[in-house]
């Protein structure tokens, strides 16, 4: 009897890496990490592997980055810049929910060449709580920019809550995008994002009221306006 053996995590299906972004050491390192993530888990990738894949000496890699996570952060920053560079003049008059939908779907589009690397990172994050926390911080920082691109304020306490909420919403959207077949991935992402934004709209209204409470508490009750004596006398005369 022939038994099938379980495939090791290092024996994933080979994927064609995306086109190179440039010839600088930073670009080579980012491309190398993405290519390695398409075939290995994050935990299996060391700085020496990144340097070897990029064709760099370790000293050259160290001059640009301090860790594999910082390389991934630079990759995320590139995605941010791609989304932010798009012309959004045609969305200026749209409701804010439509503007944010457009921005986040453009982000999905920008991530498409790196889909398998994203899948690898999300898989590792589920098993590695410190990594999950670090990736959440990167996601929140990116969502601050995405909110601003949609002309939605991300400043102050409410802005911080919005950014965190947007990060969670986008993570769910990305998961739906990853779980779907290639042909249906975009449609699944759009459906998940649209549903999430409807819920987020209601939540944002609740948070608007909640964030107004401290001001009301600090201000205290409004003092009762004392009526002028002559006004009271006039009313008494009329009675």
C-alpha positions in Angstrom: 0.0 0.0 0.0 1.3 3.5 -0.9 0.8 6.2 1.7 0.8 9.9 0.8 3.2 11.9 2.9 2.3 15.4 4.1 4.0 18.1 2.2 6.5 20.1 4.2 5.9 23.9 4.5 9.1 24.4 2.5 7.7 22.4 -0.4 5.0 24.8 -1.5 4.0 25.2 -5.1 6.5 27.3 -7.0 5.1 30.7 -8.0 6.6 33.2 -10.4 7.9 36.2 -8.5 6.6 39.6 -9.5 8.7 41.9 -11.8 11.6 43.6 -10.0 10.8 47.1 -8.7 14.3 48.5 -9.3 18.1 48.0 -9.0 18.8 49.6 -5.7 19.8 47.4 -2.7 16.6 48.3 -1.0 14.5 47.2 -3.9 16.5 44.0 -4.3 16.0 43.1 -0.7 12.2 43.7 -0.8 11.9 41.6 -4.0 14.0 38.9 -2.4 11.8 38.7 0.7 8.6 38.6 -1.3 10.0 35.8 -3.5 11.1 33.8 -0.5 7.7 34.2 1.2 6.0 32.8 -1.9 7.7 29.5 -1.1 8.5 29.5 2.6 7.0 30.6 5.9 8.2 33.9 7.5 9.8 31.9 10.3 12.0 30.0 7.9 13.5 33.1 6.3 16.6 34.6 7.8 18.5 37.7 6.8 21.2 35.5 5.2 18.6 33.9 3.0 17.3 37.4 2.0 20.8 38.6 1.2 21.6 35.5 -0.8 18.4 35.7 -2.8 19.0 39.4 -3.4 22.6 38.9 -4.4 23.8 41.2 -1.6 26.4 41.0 1.1 25.0 41.0 4.6 26.8 44.3 5.2 24.9 45.8 2.3 21.6 44.5 3.6 22.4 45.7 7.1 23.0 49.2 5.7 19.4 49.3 4.5 17.4 47.2 7.0 17.6 46.0 10.6 15.4 43.0 10.3 13.2 40.9 8.0 10.2 42.7 9.5 11.6 46.0 8.5 12.0 44.8 4.9 8.3 43.8 4.9 7.4 47.2 6.4 9.2 48.8 3.5 7.3 46.6 1.1 4.0 47.8 2.8 5.1 51.4 2.4 5.6 50.8 -1.4 2.0 49.6 -1.5 0.9 52.7 0.3 2.7 54.9 -2.1 1.2 53.1 -5.1 -2.3 53.6 -3.8 -1.7 57.3 -2.8 -0.3 58.1 -6.2 -3.6 57.4 -8.0 -5.7 60.3 -9.2 -8.9 60.4 -7.1 -10.5 63.6 -8.5 -13.4 61.7 -9.9 -14.3 60.5 -6.4 -14.3 63.9 -4.8 -18.1 64.3 -4.8 -18.9 60.7 -3.7 -20.0 59.7 -0.2 -17.1 58.9 2.2 -18.0 55.2 2.2 -17.7 55.1 -1.6 -14.4 56.9 -1.5 -12.9 54.5 1.1 -14.2 51.5 -0.9 -12.4 52.8 -4.0 -9.2 53.4 -2.0 -9.2 50.0 -0.4 -10.0 48.1 -3.6 -7.1 50.0 -5.3 -5.0 48.6 -2.4 -6.1 45.1 -3.2 -5.2 45.7 -6.8 -1.7 46.9 -5.8 -1.3 43.8 -3.7 -2.3 41.3 -6.4 1.2 40.6 -7.7 2.3 39.7 -4.1 -0.8 37.7 -3.2 1.1 34.5 -2.2 3.5 36.4 -0.1 0.6 38.1 1.7 -1.0 34.6 2.2 2.3 33.4 3.8 2.5 36.3 6.2 -1.1 36.0 7.3 -0.6 32.3 7.9 2.5 32.9 10.0 0.7 35.7 12.0 -2.0 33.3 13.1 0.6 31.1 14.7 2.9 33.9 16.0 1.2 36.4 18.3 4.2 38.9 18.5 4.3 38.9 14.7 0.5 39.5 14.5 0.8 42.5 16.8 3.7 43.9 14.7 1.8 43.4 11.5 -1.3 45.0 13.1 0.8 48.1 13.9 1.9 48.3 10.3 -1.7 47.8 9.1 -3.0 50.6 11.3 -0.3 53.0 10.1 -1.2 52.2 6.5 -4.9 52.6 7.1 -4.2 56.1 8.5 -3.0 57.0 5.0 -5.9 55.2 3.3 -8.4 57.1 5.4 -6.7 60.4 4.6 -6.7 59.4 0.9 -10.5 59.0 1.2 -10.7 62.5 2.8 -11.7 60.9 6.2 -9.9 62.3 9.3 -7.6 59.9 11.0 -6.5 62.4 13.7 -7.4 62.4 17.4 -8.9 59.5 19.5 -11.7 58.9 17.0 -9.2 58.8 14.1 -7.1 56.2 15.9 -10.2 54.1 16.4 -11.1 54.5 12.8 -7.6 53.4 11.7 -7.7 50.3 13.9 -11.3 49.5 12.7 -10.2 50.0 9.1 -7.2 47.6 9.7 -9.5 44.9 11.0 -12.0 45.4 8.2 -9.3 45.3 5.6 -7.7 42.1 7.1 -11.1 40.4 6.7 -11.3 41.6 3.1 -7.8 40.3 2.4 -8.7 37.0 3.9 -11.8 36.7 1.7 -9.6 37.7 -1.3 -7.0 35.0 -0.4 -9.6 32.2 0.2 -11.3 32.7 -3.2 -10.2 31.3 -6.5 -8.2 33.6 -8.7 -11.2 34.3 -11.0 -13.4 35.2 -8.0 -10.9 36.9 -5.7 -11.8 40.5 -6.7 -15.5 39.9 -6.5 -15.2 38.2 -3.0 -13.1 41.1 -1.8 -15.6 43.7 -3.0 -18.5 41.9 -1.4 -16.7 41.5 1.9 -15.5 45.1 1.9 -18.9 46.6 1.0 -20.6 44.6 3.8 -17.9 45.7 6.3 -18.1 49.4 5.3 -21.9 49.4 5.9 -21.3 48.1 9.5 -18.4 50.5 9.9 -20.6 53.4 9.0 -23.0 52.6 11.9 -20.1 52.0 14.2 -18.5 55.4 13.3 -21.7 57.2 14.2 -21.7 55.5 17.6 -18.1 56.4 18.1 -18.8 60.0 17.2 -21.3 60.2 20.0 -19.1 58.3 22.4 -16.1 60.6 21.7 -18.3 63.6 22.4 -19.1 62.4 25.9 -15.8 63.5 27.6 -16.4 67.1 26.3 -19.9 67.0 27.7 -18.7 65.7 31.1 -15.9 68.3 31.4 -18.3 71.1 30.4 -20.8 70.1 33.0 -24.5 71.0 33.0 -25.4 74.3 31.4 -26.2 76.9 34.0 -29.8 78.0 34.1 -30.3 81.4 32.7 -31.7 83.8 35.3 -34.6 85.7 33.9 -34.5 89.5 34.3 -36.7 90.9 37.0 -38.7 93.1 34.7 -39.3 90.1 32.4 -40.9 88.2 35.3 -42.9 91.2 36.3 -44.2 91.6 32.8 -45.4 88.0 32.7 -47.1 88.4 36.1 -48.9 91.5 34.9 -50.1 89.7 31.8 -51.4 86.9 33.9 
